[in-house]
């Protein structure tokens, strides 16, 4: 889960019906677990009011 970042998830879910794509590039060897959660490849994003994203708009790419 992506704890402590409900606002971010809520905004991504809200924007999932719009013609938008969000690309996140992780640079270096940091822990990108929360970015992978936003990517929603494992399970769809769900907002704090239990609404699921209409589509996956986030793509996370690690760059080492």
Secondary structure by P-SEA (a helix, b strand, c coil): cccccaaaaaaaaaaccccbbbbbbbcccccaaaaaaaaccccccccccccccccccbbbbbcc
